[in-house]
Amino acid sequence: MDADITGWLRENVVRLRTLEPDSGYDELEPLRDIVGDARVVAVGESTHRVHEFYQLRHLVTRFLVDELGFTGFAMESGFPEGWAVHDWVLGGDGDLDELLRTGITYHMGKCAEMRDQLVWLREHNRTHDRKIRFYGMDVPDSSASARPGVTAALAFLDEADPAYAAAARKTLLPLFGYLPSDRSGLAWAAPAIHAYLALDTAHRHELTARIGELTERLRALRVPYSTVDATGADIALQCAVNARYADAFLANMAAAPGRTYRGANVRDAAMADNVEWILGREDRIVVGAANGHVQRSPYRVPPIINEEQVMLGQHLARSLGDRMVVIATTYDGGRVFGHRALPDGPAGHTEVFYEDVAPFTEPGSLDVLLAGAGAPLGLLDLRDVPSDGKVARRFAEIDGLRQGPYKQLVDPLAAFDAVVHIDKITPWHTFIDAPDPGEGR
């Protein structure tokens, strides 16, 4: 790498000593200026199930809560399921291990790092008047079905409108009978989606119609329902809205083989709507999701995703402008968690493995550029990149960042405000349904 580029990076990358959440905030002071008066700070991750990315998100959340008055944490997890976690961190009852299994979707709660963050949120709320609330912002059931959104809405209607709730339980819930009963595998969502795609058109259309009826009833009768429980009525409606989003997401997949037009990214639009809904309750929130979701520009990862997808970050940028700040992550190499199909095994069951990944070599990637700074942990304010000169020209050559073995195509200066580079990543610390990360070395 050119000495001038290396020198600029070493001068501008803020070295971080540790990502341990209990380490204090002195090294994070640059975030105060980066965040400014933003209402949303999104913390991205290059890949899921990584110890360092969880730690970073937890540490940044603590800083934003304690130093800048943030009051909400929302993550890439099901909206309806997240309410059990929301209540627990506010001091409610519940078994934490069960909440980590069922209250956080895509299996993203099954680790010690997530447990530690939830315990911190609950303890903070126990000792502070200003409460911090947890939210899921994604479509329900790991994007595999609309059922959790429907059941959450019906639980409210059992009290607010018992006659309608009883009728919907007879006509709508049985339509989910196609879902596989075995949800114990790490990849259980795959057979659930395949089962939906195998439904006949009439069944799928009836699901859509009945979910729509449920949603619009909750909307139309929101005023009388609010006399029963105003907050509960609002949450039930948004749960039903998310059931509709999940149904549309799956219907979009079913339509794909015969589609002659560009597909729509229903899931990210749903997440954006949920964040906007949360912002109606909170002044400032932290959002945790993959880099690709939070970026301000279209998403494309050839050869996996070749059509540009409109992402959560683009939707929020449209409504929030510079009151949203996006912090991406990059890495050089390390060890990652994975799972693969079991030969002749039950549907949805996989074998866990751990894989060493070499440093990325794509010259146009942000990961490779930042590795040249020589900082094992480093924070760079991308707004400090000059507009002309040698450094500007080098950043203009960057057209993506690492996503597993592929390069996610993106202009980092357009998509992100800051980036944290981590030299070596390690797997999350699992404690549910998975072996120790050291096994198999």
C-alpha positions as MATLAB code, in Angstrom:
seq = 'MDADITGWLRENVVRLRTLEPDSGYDELEPLRDIVGDARVVAVGESTHRVHEFYQLRHLVTRFLVDELGFTGFAMESGFPEGWAVHDWVLGGDGDLDELLRTGITYHMGKCAEMRDQLVWLREHNRTHDRKIRFYGMDVPDSSASARPGVTAALAFLDEADPAYAAAARKTLLPLFGYLPSDRSGLAWAAPAIHAYLALDTAHRHELTARIGELTERLRALRVPYSTVDATGADIALQCAVNARYADAFLANMAAAPGRTYRGANVRDAAMADNVEWILGREDRIVVGAANGHVQRSPYRVPPIINEEQVMLGQHLARSLGDRMVVIATTYDGGRVFGHRALPDGPAGHTEVFYEDVAPFTEPGSLDVLLAGAGAPLGLLDLRDVPSDGKVARRFAEIDGLRQGPYKQLVDPLAAFDAVVHIDKITPWHTFIDAPDPGEGR';
ca = [
       0.000    0.000    0.000;
       1.173    3.519   -0.771;
       2.999    5.112    2.188;
       0.858    8.249    2.005;
      -2.340    6.194    2.239;
      -0.972    4.119    5.101;
       0.144    7.238    6.903;
      -3.247    8.890    6.564;
      -5.007    5.781    7.862;
      -2.700    5.461   10.845;
      -3.243    9.105   11.686;
      -7.033    9.015   11.367;
      -8.041    5.542   12.564;
      -8.807    5.724   16.294;
      -7.257    2.681   17.939;
      -9.549    0.848   20.332;
      -7.975   -1.129   23.138;
     -10.863   -3.511   23.704;
     -14.513   -4.173   22.885;
     -15.370   -5.463   26.350;
     -18.630   -3.761   27.381;
     -17.346   -3.088   30.914;
     -14.201   -1.343   29.648;
     -15.482    2.223   29.862;
     -16.124    4.823   27.196;
     -12.974    6.956   26.917;
     -11.975    5.478   23.555;
     -15.495    5.965   22.190;
     -15.514    9.741   22.644;
     -15.178   10.282   18.851;
     -18.669    8.787   18.574;
     -20.079   11.828   20.332;
     -19.248   13.968   17.307;
     -20.129   11.267   14.766;
     -23.587   10.737   16.295;
     -24.430   14.385   16.889;
     -28.199   14.772   17.246;
     -29.088   11.618   15.281;
     -32.266    9.833   16.315;
     -31.072    6.490   14.937;
     -27.599    5.008   15.214;
     -27.337    1.793   13.213;
     -24.509   -0.605   14.061;
     -23.860   -3.081   11.249;
     -22.122   -6.423   11.177;
     -20.338   -8.041    8.239;
     -21.582  -11.492    9.162;
     -23.724  -12.914   11.946;
     -22.764  -15.026   14.972;
     -19.478  -13.180   15.589;
     -18.316  -12.479   19.144;
     -16.656   -9.161   18.344;
     -19.639   -7.736   16.472;
     -21.977   -8.534   19.394;
     -19.479   -6.959   21.812;
     -19.167   -3.825   19.698;
     -22.929   -3.422   19.472;
     -23.291   -3.874   23.236;
     -20.470   -1.415   24.005;
     -21.789    1.239   21.608;
     -25.304    0.790   23.000;
     -24.056    1.386   26.537;
     -22.225    4.528   25.443;
     -25.264    5.897   23.629;
     -27.544    5.120   26.568;
     -25.294    6.421   29.344;
     -23.729    9.372   27.543;
     -26.282   10.502   24.945;
     -29.635    9.519   26.412;
     -30.748    6.819   23.964;
     -33.762    4.865   25.208;
     -34.355    2.039   22.720;
     -32.489   -0.893   21.219;
     -33.965   -2.535   18.107;
     -32.465   -5.496   16.301;
     -32.877   -7.704   13.250;
     -35.354  -10.012   14.972;
     -39.095  -10.641   14.824;
     -41.324   -7.749   15.914;
     -44.086   -9.835   17.556;
     -41.663  -12.162   19.346;
     -39.643   -9.263   20.738;
     -42.380   -8.080   23.106;
     -41.623  -10.849   25.586;
     -38.009   -9.630   25.692;
     -39.201   -5.996   25.927;
     -41.221   -6.853   29.035;
     -38.411   -8.888   30.611;
     -35.785   -6.144   30.385;
     -38.303   -3.822   32.055;
     -38.449   -6.211   35.022;
     -41.134   -8.643   33.901;
     -41.283  -12.355   34.531;
     -39.916  -15.025   32.236;
     -37.089  -17.496   31.821;
     -34.144  -15.785   30.115;
     -32.930  -18.905   28.321;
     -36.395  -19.431   26.871;
     -36.554  -15.792   25.793;
     -33.193  -16.121   24.070;
     -34.585  -19.109   22.156;
     -38.002  -17.784   21.247;
     -38.026  -14.028   21.795;
     -35.122  -13.397   19.412;
     -35.501  -14.906   15.958;
     -33.026  -16.305   13.391;
     -31.349  -18.042   16.402;
     -29.554  -14.742   17.109;
     -30.213  -14.962   20.830;
     -28.502  -18.282   21.421;
     -25.238  -16.876   22.731;
     -23.648  -15.567   25.896;
     -23.120  -12.142   24.309;
     -26.849  -11.586   23.776;
     -27.595  -12.896   27.259;
     -25.107  -10.404   28.723;
     -26.673   -7.507   26.851;
     -30.186   -8.355   27.993;
     -29.017   -8.779   31.588;
     -27.366   -5.356   31.379;
     -30.552   -3.784   30.001;
     -32.619   -5.284   32.833;
     -30.122   -4.225   35.498;
     -29.904   -0.717   34.041;
     -33.683   -0.436   34.138;
     -33.726   -1.640   37.741;
     -31.397    1.136   38.856;
     -32.338    4.060   36.567;
     -35.476    6.125   36.148;
     -34.943    6.507   32.394;
     -35.768    3.076   30.993;
     -34.214    1.342   27.983;
     -36.592   -0.751   25.904;
     -35.909   -3.688   23.594;
     -37.635   -4.125   20.232;
     -37.582   -6.617   17.419;
     -37.912   -4.823   14.083;
     -38.093   -7.700   11.611;
     -40.898   -9.788   10.163;
     -41.960  -12.701   12.372;
     -40.870  -16.321   12.576;
     -37.413  -15.835   11.037;
     -39.204  -14.781    7.828;
     -40.715  -18.277    7.594;
     -44.373  -17.561    8.396;
     -46.880  -14.927    9.489;
     -48.177  -17.014   12.385;
     -46.525  -15.209   15.366;
     -47.952  -11.892   14.184;
     -51.410  -13.424   13.939;
     -51.263  -15.128   17.336;
     -50.019  -11.948   19.029;
     -52.909   -9.946   17.549;
     -55.439  -12.602   18.539;
     -54.139  -12.644   22.119;
     -55.180   -8.995   22.402;
     -58.496   -9.603   20.651;
     -59.355  -12.413   23.067;
     -60.042   -9.607   25.555;
     -60.967   -6.694   23.308;
     -63.184   -8.555   20.799;
     -63.690  -12.156   21.946;
     -66.358  -13.064   19.389;
     -64.171  -12.029   16.459;
     -61.093  -13.635   18.060;
     -62.938  -16.950   18.367;
     -64.053  -16.785   14.734;
     -60.531  -15.968   13.510;
     -59.094  -18.830   15.529;
     -61.444  -21.172   13.660;
     -60.906  -19.768   10.169;
     -57.386  -18.289   10.102;
     -55.180  -20.294   12.453;
     -55.931  -23.669   10.787;
     -54.493  -22.267    7.551;
     -51.054  -22.515    9.220;
     -51.487  -26.257    9.600;
     -49.035  -26.784    6.743;
     -46.107  -25.651    8.932;
     -43.753  -28.458   10.034;
     -44.058  -29.312   13.727;
     -40.326  -29.900   14.188;
     -38.679  -26.548   14.946;
     -35.654  -27.953   16.783;
     -33.147  -27.763   13.916;
     -31.003  -24.690   13.304;
     -32.367  -24.521    9.748;
     -36.030  -25.260   10.596;
     -37.106  -22.146    8.648;
     -36.072  -23.730    5.337;
     -38.635  -26.585    5.392;
     -41.251  -24.132    6.692;
     -40.693  -21.882    3.669;
     -40.636  -24.863    1.316;
     -43.959  -26.028    2.788;
     -45.477  -22.612    2.083;
     -44.193  -22.659   -1.493;
     -45.804  -26.083   -1.958;
     -49.275  -24.793   -1.013;
     -51.850  -24.476   -3.736;
     -52.662  -20.972   -4.921;
     -56.107  -20.918   -3.300;
     -54.637  -21.718    0.123;
     -52.017  -18.974   -0.174;
     -54.579  -16.445   -1.347;
     -56.926  -17.295    1.514;
     -54.083  -16.773    3.986;
     -53.428  -13.359    2.479;
     -57.101  -12.383    2.550;
     -57.727  -13.476    6.128;
     -54.546  -11.819    7.449;
     -55.636   -8.657    5.647;
     -59.089   -8.839    7.241;
     -57.533   -9.235   10.710;
     -55.216   -6.283   10.153;
     -57.851   -3.932    8.825;
     -60.279   -4.804   11.618;
     -57.645   -3.860   14.174;
     -57.094   -0.612   12.292;
     -60.765    0.230   11.810;
     -61.703   -0.506   15.442;
     -58.559    0.951   16.981;
     -60.580    3.634   18.818;
     -62.923    1.289   20.741;
     -60.118   -1.248   21.174;
     -58.046    1.507   22.787;
     -60.627    1.861   25.550;
     -59.667   -1.663   26.590;
     -55.895   -1.087   26.377;
     -54.544    1.753   24.229;
     -50.947    0.505   24.163;
     -52.051   -3.080   23.623;
     -54.255   -2.023   20.697;
     -51.356   -0.249   18.987;
     -49.017   -3.210   19.488;
     -51.626   -5.724   18.310;
     -52.219   -3.713   15.137;
     -48.493   -3.537   14.382;
     -48.163   -7.279   15.028;
     -50.933   -7.883   12.495;
     -49.225   -5.482   10.078;
     -46.101   -7.594   10.455;
     -48.094  -10.744    9.781;
     -49.168   -9.096    6.545;
     -45.549   -8.192    5.731;
     -44.415  -11.768    6.348;
     -47.193  -13.082    4.158;
     -46.236  -10.640    1.392;
     -42.568  -11.635    1.729;
     -43.467  -15.307    1.223;
     -45.965  -14.561   -1.549;
     -43.227  -12.636   -3.335;
     -41.064  -15.771   -3.237;
     -43.909  -17.898   -4.580;
     -44.405  -15.499   -7.493;
     -40.710  -15.334   -8.387;
     -40.484  -18.210  -10.922;
     -42.981  -16.595  -13.275;
     -42.167  -12.972  -12.586;
     -41.141  -10.781  -15.523;
     -40.551   -7.642  -13.440;
     -38.129   -6.618  -10.736;
     -38.827   -8.088   -7.299;
     -39.441   -5.961   -4.200;
     -37.576   -6.278   -0.922;
     -40.603   -6.522    1.363;
     -38.543   -7.487    4.411;
     -36.415   -4.329    4.549;
     -39.438   -2.137    3.880;
     -41.126   -3.866    6.829;
     -38.125   -3.245    9.077;
     -38.136    0.419    8.115;
     -41.839    0.714    8.942;
     -41.217   -0.929   12.311;
     -38.350    1.445   13.092;
     -40.586    4.393   12.217;
     -43.244    2.934   14.525;
     -40.674    2.564   17.319;
     -39.583    6.175   16.788;
     -43.136    7.137   17.642;
     -42.408    5.757   21.122;
     -38.713    6.597   21.526;
     -36.727    9.741   20.790;
     -33.380    8.039   20.041;
     -32.670    4.378   19.326;
     -29.851    1.990   18.462;
     -30.477   -0.367   15.539;
     -28.483   -3.574   15.161;
     -28.479   -5.489   11.855;
     -26.237   -6.677    9.038;
     -24.212   -4.049    7.182;
     -26.309   -4.694    4.092;
     -29.565   -3.874    5.872;
     -28.427   -0.611    7.422;
     -26.535    0.867    4.470;
     -27.948    3.926    2.744;
     -27.486    2.509   -0.750;
     -28.790   -0.458   -2.761;
     -27.617   -3.967   -1.908;
     -25.982   -6.284   -4.423;
     -23.736   -9.299   -3.871;
     -22.941  -11.066   -7.154;
     -23.357  -13.910   -7.912;
     -25.852  -14.420   -5.042;
     -27.937  -11.248   -5.468;
     -27.565   -9.574   -8.828;
     -30.533   -7.186   -8.809;
     -30.189   -4.110   -6.600;
     -32.312   -4.392   -3.459;
     -33.773   -1.390   -1.608;
     -32.621   -1.650    1.999;
     -33.714   -0.574    5.476;
     -31.058    2.145    5.559;
     -32.310    3.672    2.312;
     -35.872    3.869    3.619;
     -34.725    5.490    6.867;
     -32.381    7.901    5.075;
     -35.360    9.103    3.061;
     -37.304   10.007    6.201;
     -34.522   10.865    8.670;
     -31.792   12.342    6.479;
     -28.737   13.171    8.564;
     -30.588   12.243   11.753;
     -29.523    8.677   11.052;
     -25.905    7.591   11.532;
     -24.634    4.272   10.177;
     -21.574    2.487   11.588;
     -20.359   -0.459    9.513;
     -17.914   -3.206   10.458;
     -15.112   -4.822    8.478;
     -12.618   -7.545    9.324;
      -9.423   -9.116    8.053;
      -9.847  -12.798    8.891;
     -10.388  -15.163   11.804;
     -12.774  -17.967   12.668;
     -16.497  -18.174   11.995;
     -19.501  -20.259   13.044;
     -21.337  -22.211   10.357;
     -23.755  -25.066    9.861;
     -24.415  -27.363    6.907;
     -27.056  -29.857    5.918;
     -26.822  -33.341    7.392;
     -26.666  -36.004    4.668;
     -29.917  -37.958    4.902;
     -30.759  -36.058    8.106;
     -34.163  -34.716    9.146;
     -35.366  -31.617    7.300;
     -34.109  -28.442    8.936;
     -31.391  -30.157   10.968;
     -27.784  -29.240   10.339;
     -24.267  -29.948   11.516;
     -22.427  -27.116   13.287;
     -18.831  -26.446   12.298;
     -16.195  -23.751   12.737;
     -14.094  -22.507    9.870;
     -10.910  -20.469    9.702;
     -11.129  -17.665    7.144;
      -8.085  -16.066    5.569;
      -7.604  -12.328    5.130;
      -9.621  -10.898    2.257;
      -7.621  -10.128   -0.877;
     -10.066   -8.104   -3.000;
      -8.153   -4.835   -3.629;
     -11.376   -2.863   -4.043;
     -12.716   -3.843   -0.619;
     -12.844   -1.572    2.403;
     -11.637   -4.486    4.552;
      -8.316   -4.705    2.699;
      -7.798   -0.948    2.820;
      -8.425   -0.703    6.567;
      -6.229   -3.716    7.302;
      -3.366   -1.512    6.087;
      -3.857    0.816    9.062;
      -2.156   -1.731   11.294;
      -4.777   -1.363   14.056;
      -6.185   -4.644   15.446;
      -9.270   -2.628   16.486;
      -9.916    0.721   14.919;
     -12.678    3.294   14.368;
     -12.631    5.533   11.291;
     -14.918    8.510   10.764;
     -15.558    8.230    7.020;
     -16.574   11.869    6.922;
     -12.881   12.699    7.446;
     -11.908   11.247    4.070;
     -10.687   14.215    1.994;
     -12.593   15.242   -1.112;
      -9.517   15.348   -3.343;
      -5.928   14.171   -3.446;
      -4.312   10.759   -3.195;
      -6.401    9.516   -0.242;
      -9.626   10.566   -1.972;
      -8.590    8.731   -5.132;
      -7.791    5.565   -3.159;
     -11.194    5.604   -1.440;
     -12.829    6.195   -4.839;
     -11.409    2.811   -5.885;
     -13.294    1.058   -3.066;
     -16.451   -0.548   -4.405;
     -17.410   -2.987   -1.669;
     -16.744   -4.804    1.559;
     -16.479   -8.390    2.634;
     -19.536  -10.553    3.095;
     -18.333  -14.084    3.712;
     -16.455  -15.274    0.619;
     -18.069  -12.590   -1.566;
     -17.731   -8.848   -2.034;
     -20.831   -6.823   -1.281;
     -20.841   -4.015   -3.822;
     -21.214   -0.628   -2.157;
     -19.624    2.802   -2.028;
     -18.740    3.063    1.675;
     -18.612    6.850    1.678;
     -22.194    7.009    0.430;
     -23.487    4.123    2.517;
     -21.864    4.652    5.933;
     -20.747    7.417    8.292;
     -18.106    5.440   10.171;
     -16.573    1.982   10.257;
     -15.003   -0.208   12.916;
     -12.327   -2.559   11.587;
     -11.516   -5.743   13.499;
      -8.363   -7.614   12.661;
      -9.453  -11.123   13.695;
     -12.991  -12.215   14.456;
     -14.050  -15.246   16.508;
     -17.353  -17.155   16.814;
     -20.007  -16.065   19.258;
     -19.980  -17.889   22.602;
     -22.829  -20.343   22.196;
     -24.619  -21.884   25.137;
     -27.775  -23.250   23.533;
     -27.939  -26.154   21.053;
     -24.353  -25.864   19.818;
     -20.890  -27.158   20.734;
     -18.071  -25.059   22.102;
     -16.258  -22.937   19.465;
     -12.978  -24.629   20.344;
     -14.181  -28.060   19.242;
     -12.808  -29.344   15.967;
      -9.676  -27.229   15.957;
];
